[in-house]
Amino acid sequence: MSILNTIVEHKRKEVESAKELIPISSLEKMDFFERDTYKLTEYLASPGKTGIIAEFKRKSPSKGVINELAKIEEVTTGYAANGASAISILTDFNFFGGSVDDLQKARTILNIPILRKEFIIDEYQVYEAKAVGADAVLLIASILDKNQARSFAAKANDLGLQVLMELHEEDELEYLDEHLDIIGINNRNLKTFEVDLIHSVELAKKIPDEFFKISESGICTARDIVNLEKHGFKGFLIGESFMKTSDPVEAFASFVDSVNKIKC
């Protein structure tokens, strides 16, 4: 069984337990559920921002522990202060060391969009995302069928959340529809966890220009950003490059400075 399949199987059990503990009716009564959300696309396109969705994650199945000492409040506010367009927060605990508590803590102190990065396989998780303060949700085409993807995206829209649909292969282009706000191309193969930036470029050529395109994973240098922008990418999801350092905020600030110098 692949790592991805293992994660999804565990997630099904996790979601069923969550439904019993906190039903949707309870999620709808939580403080953040009625808040007006920030539009991720607007912040990514803002001239005063970097176009970077800076990610907070403690570990991963492929790398193990990345940074277990980083504090969610310190790192996310530091990212925001240094020009991050948005923050991505892993909420999976078993494989990535995250939680919805991380997202809730960040929401209380941030005034930029938060993407809930999660393996969403049930509509319940979309309601949960809104309840804990997310502004956008990630849907992964490779773990959903088309009907599920369309249904979850439509529900997210109904709740005021934007949708980032993550693609890996050309045959997943058939998932594109009017409920999607952003198309993300993951350079990391979720079955093997190998990374190939050229994959983004080739697949992006087949995505209609009407969709807002971002590149995810494996972006390590300022030159990567500049090259990807030339191929139509308007956003970049980066996490591990910063989180693996002893000071993620300083690493992010230095990265942004390098990007700005290349563009000057």
Buried (B, 14 or more C-beta within 10 A) or exposed (E): EEBBEEBBEBBEEBBEEBBEEBEEEEBEEBEBBEBEBBBBBEBBBEEEBBBBBBBBBBBBBBEEEBBEEBEBBEBBBBBBEBBBBBBBBBBBBEBBBBBBEBBBBBBEEBEBBBBBBBBBBBBBBBBBBBBBBBBBBBBBBBBBEEEBBBBBBBBBBEBBBBBBBBBBEEEBBEBBEEBBBBBBBBBBBBEEBEBEBEBBBEBBEEBEEEBBBBBBBBBEEBEBBEBBBEEBBBBBBBBBBBBEBEBBBEBBBBBBEBBEEEEE
